[in-house]
Structures are given as C-alpha cells and as structure tokens.
Amino acid sequence: MSYKLEHRKEKQRLAQAKYRERNREKINAQARERYAADPAKHIRMVQESRERHYDRFITYCRKYEADNRVARRVKTKRYLDNNPHKRTEFDLKKKIAKEQASVTWANEELIAKVYRLRDRLNKLAGYVKYHVDHEIPLRGKKVSGLHVENNLRIMLAKDNLSKNNRYEVTI
C-alpha cells in the first residue's frame, strides 16, 4: 500500500473516532433502535463485524480489561452472588470437560505430583500464587487437549488467568 493511501486511511480513521466520541449518545440511540426493530439482524451484524475486524476487537477487549480490571471483578462477583446457579453451572461444565479430557492411560500419580507441588509452592508463598495450567486447554475454541501429565504445567496465577482458554505456541 502506498504511503499516501495509508496516510489518508489513518486520517479517515482518526476523523471517524472523533465523530464517534462527539456523537456517542446519538450512535448508541441508533443502535438501540436497530436492535428493537430486529434483534436477530442486529446481533448478526455485530457478530459479522467482530469477525471482520477480529484483531481490532481483541485489542479493544484486552485494553478494556486492563483499564477496568477492578470494576469488572466487582461486577462479576456481584453477578455470581446474585446468581449462584451460574457459578454451579460453570463449575459443572469445567468438571465435565476435565472428565471428558481424562484418558485411561494417563499417569495419575504424576498428575497428583504436579498438583501437590503447586500446593507446596502456594503454602510457601502464603497465598494462591500458582495454578496448574493445561498447556493445551481442555475447552479451547480451536484445539482441545487432554488431562494428562504432559499437558500440565505450574504457572503464576495472574498469567494463567490472563491466558484463559487460549493455546499459545511457545518456541
């Protein structure tokens, strides 16, 4: 792409961002009207837009999460306190995924050893500092791993929580 075209697109993007900032309420009102008129169509449009601009969407989500970490935690805790069935549902899904990912040939003693080591490290730290992570997630979107000793690793809790169900290729 030529420099002029790139420069023009960047100026256009900045102008659009300024317009959205100045007219946020108007834009939100229009979106609410579109949703009220045809919810299924509106949801489909939003999903298609996210798919088209996936990189931008993920960048925005990560920035929002970093900027609003405490507020999101409080909001999530309040939601789960008001909806205990959701916590139970989440825990059950996690348990089922682990059972489905377990295989008969897994070395249960080595798996237990990893969890015991994690417990000792947390006891030394005095708080939950380490998690046992499935390197290839049990419920990943693109790839799902197994609950076996070779797929387990001990990592810092904050890193594991930020990883979620993503599979990160390490070289």
Buried (B, 14 or more C-beta within 10 A) or exposed (E): EEEEEEEEEEEEEEEEEEEEEEEEEEEEEEEEEBBEEEEEEBEEBEEEEBEEEEEEEEEEEEEEEEEEEEEEEEEEEEEBEEEEEEEEEEEEEEEEBEEEBBEEEBEEEEBEEBEEEBEEEBEEEEEEEBBBBBBBBBBBEEEBBBBBBEBBEBBEBEEBEEBEEEBEEEE
